[in-house]
């Protein structure tokens, strides 16, 4: 089987990391289908996620591993990982206890672009107080 055919249609998991050693990882609520957040994983974060069942990412701004919920307590329990056809993007189907966005919303996608594309509008309400969650 040719390499592309193997990646696209084979059963071997061969994640394709970018030039920075990262792969895009989208967290989605397994119950509701709501997209919660987009982050990145390096090889170590992916391995830890697979080993522990808890979502672990790589923080590009802090240049270190980041276990989702390590500060806020809002962990993501991974139920399934989907991989796209090129194996360069992952979807983590997760269960969550409460809000996943660091500013207090259930999802990081709490605003929408208005039709005139010049402004945003809120489409969600805050579900927790980030000042309380991150005061540790």
C-alpha positions in Angstrom: 0.0 0.0 0.0 1.4 3.4 -0.9 2.2 5.8 1.9 -0.6 8.2 1.2 -3.1 5.3 0.8 -1.9 3.9 4.1 -2.3 7.2 5.9 -5.7 7.9 4.3 -7.3 4.5 4.3 -5.1 2.2 6.5 -5.6 1.4 10.2 -2.2 2.5 11.4 -2.3 5.6 13.6 0.4 7.9 12.1 -0.3 11.4 13.3 1.3 14.1 11.1 2.8 16.8 13.3 3.7 20.2 11.7 7.1 21.8 11.4 6.8 22.9 15.1 6.0 19.3 16.2 2.4 20.1 16.8 -1.0 18.7 15.7 -4.3 20.6 15.9 -6.7 19.1 18.5 -10.4 20.1 18.6 -12.3 19.2 21.8 -16.0 18.4 21.3 -18.6 17.5 23.9 -19.4 13.9 23.3 -23.0 14.4 24.6 -24.0 17.6 22.8 -21.6 17.8 19.9 -20.7 21.4 20.9 -17.1 22.4 19.9 -15.5 23.4 23.1 -12.0 24.5 22.1 -9.1 24.2 19.7 -5.6 23.6 21.0 -2.4 21.8 19.9 -0.7 18.6 21.0 2.9 17.6 20.6 3.9 13.9 20.7 4.2 13.8 24.4 0.8 15.4 25.0 -0.8 13.0 22.7 0.9 10.0 24.4 -0.2 11.3 27.9 -3.7 11.8 26.6 -3.9 8.2 25.3 -2.3 6.8 28.5 -4.4 8.8 31.1 -7.7 9.4 29.3 -7.4 13.1 30.3 -6.9 15.7 27.7 -3.3 17.1 27.7 -2.2 19.8 25.3 0.9 21.8 24.5 0.7 25.5 25.3 2.4 27.4 22.5 2.5 30.6 24.6 4.1 28.9 27.7 6.0 26.3 25.7 5.0 23.5 28.0 2.5 20.7 28.5 -0.9 21.7 29.8 -3.3 19.2 31.3 -6.7 20.7 30.7 -8.1 21.6 34.1 -4.9 21.7 36.0 -5.7 25.1 37.4 -9.4 25.5 36.9 -10.4 21.9 37.8 -12.4 21.8 34.5 -10.9 18.6 33.1 -11.8 16.8 29.8 -12.2 13.1 30.0 -11.5 11.7 26.5 -14.0 9.1 25.3 -12.8 8.9 21.7 -10.2 10.5 19.4 -11.1 10.9 15.8 -8.4 11.5 13.2 -8.9 13.2 9.8 -8.0 11.7 6.4 -4.5 13.2 6.4 -3.9 12.4 10.0 -2.9 16.1 10.7 -5.9 17.0 12.8 -7.6 15.4 15.8 -11.1 15.6 17.4 -11.3 14.7 21.0 -14.7 13.6 22.0 -14.8 14.5 25.7 -17.0 14.7 28.7 -16.8 17.8 30.8 -18.1 18.9 34.2 -18.6 22.6 33.4 -17.3 25.5 31.4 -14.2 24.9 29.3 -13.2 28.4 28.3 -10.8 30.3 30.5 -13.1 33.4 30.4 -16.1 31.6 31.9 -18.1 30.1 29.0 -19.0 26.5 28.2 -17.2 26.8 24.9 -14.4 29.0 23.6 -16.8 29.8 20.7 -19.2 32.1 22.5 -19.3 34.8 19.9 -20.4 34.9 16.3 -19.6 37.3 13.4 -22.5 39.5 12.6 -23.7 39.4 9.0 -21.9 42.7 8.2 -18.7 41.0 9.3 -17.6 44.1 11.1 -18.7 43.1 14.6 -19.2 40.2 16.9 -22.3 39.2 18.9 -22.5 37.1 22.1 -24.3 33.8 21.5 -23.8 32.3 25.0 -23.9 33.1 28.7 -21.0 32.6 31.1 -21.4 29.4 33.1 -18.8 30.0 35.8 -16.7 32.8 37.4 -13.1 32.5 36.1 -11.9 34.6 39.1 -13.0 31.8 41.4 -11.7 29.0 39.2 -8.2 30.5 38.7 -7.5 32.0 42.1 -5.2 29.1 43.1 
